[in-house]
Amino acid sequence: MTEHQAKETHLHPDAVPLVDWATANKNVYKHMEWRTAYNSAAYLVPVIESMKKTNPAITILDVGAGSGSISATFAQIIGTKGHVTALDLNPATIPRCKAVAEEMGVIEMMSFQQGEVHKLPYEDNTFDIVHCHQLLTHVNAPWDALREMLRMTKPGGVVAAREGDWETEVRWPQLPGLVKFHGFAGSMLVGHGGTKSAGRQLVSWALRAGAKRSQITPSYGTWSYTDPELKKIYAQGIIRDALHGPVRQAGLKSGLTEDDFDEMEKDFEAWIGMEDGVLAMMHGEIMIKK
Ligand SMILES: C[S@@+](CC[C@H](N)C(=O)[O-])C[C@H]1O[C@@H](n2cnc3c(N)ncnc32)[C@H](O)[C@@H]1O
């Protein structure tokens, strides 16, 4: 690994995953269900639309699909001749993914699979598109994950990834509890073997996975919480999943105090009601043409 491909590997001795994805309760995924292909994979939508013109039986694998709301919109876009497979490490996601697909009217065009991104249970050259959203930031060898995604993509197909860049997360107002949460969540992410600057490293990881620079199309997008209802869903998700239960216990072990957690909760509650309260983060996006 060169200095430029550096990954943050300084683990805090007491750090645990912010979310243990292998065993997370299905409720953890609820605040992600507003995500669609249009708001979370907009860079890929025109490529799907154009591919569909010559190949209506398009196949997409969504890796780390969570509740599958992005996967289900892919199914809506490709139409009834195509097929989307939603895969996730956590078996708790599968019933929720099925319910989302049912609600969105695409259950017939989808299948669901438990699996791990570094060892995907498919033959080489199986899918037209292999996609992930906010997955590589959580895994400890993201270049190997991309290599595996490339392996299963058909020649002429595309690997697409969009990842947040936690270091670029900004918020207003700068409430102390929100600032504290930013530091805490970042150290938990790194403690888990993840990366706080994933968005900016995607091109580097794709090169390390064996792609040539000419195959890679990078772009950048933002993710933001400005809408009052979405702010509430996001902040209540943080309070429920990150400021209570095992994550709070881990934070207490790593040096935070009960007062710190109370301050974070109080400030997230206050931020929900603030008219000028906003949060945003840059995301990196790449498409790798095989
Ligand atoms: C932040 S969520 C994103 C979910 C979905 N892509 C979205 O954006 O709504 C990350 C997802 O990746 C899954 N995941 C984490 N590590 C994984 C791995 N090694 N292999 C497959 N899935 C994994 C988690 O269970 C979780 O559902």
The ligand as an ORCA input file, in Angstrom:
! r2SCAN-3c Opt
* xyz 0 1
  C     -25.008      1.735      5.688
  S     -25.881      0.291      5.229
  C     -26.338      0.726      3.555
  C     -27.559     -0.027      3.071
  C     -28.031      0.355      1.663
  N     -27.001      0.127      0.678
  C     -28.486      1.789      1.647
  O     -27.717      2.663      1.256
  O     -29.633      2.048      2.072
  C     -24.561     -0.884      4.953
  C     -25.077     -2.274      4.605
  O     -23.988     -3.100      4.238
  C     -24.156     -4.377      4.852
  N     -22.819     -4.953      5.018
  C     -21.849     -4.581      5.900
  N     -20.736     -5.298      5.729
  C     -21.005     -6.160      4.697
  C     -20.252     -7.162      4.047
  N     -18.994     -7.422      4.442
  N     -20.825     -7.845      3.027
  C     -22.096     -7.586      2.640
  N     -22.872     -6.634      3.218
  C     -22.337     -5.941      4.245
  C     -24.846     -4.067      6.158
  O     -25.500     -5.182      6.726
  C     -25.781     -2.954      5.750
  O     -27.026     -3.430      5.331
*
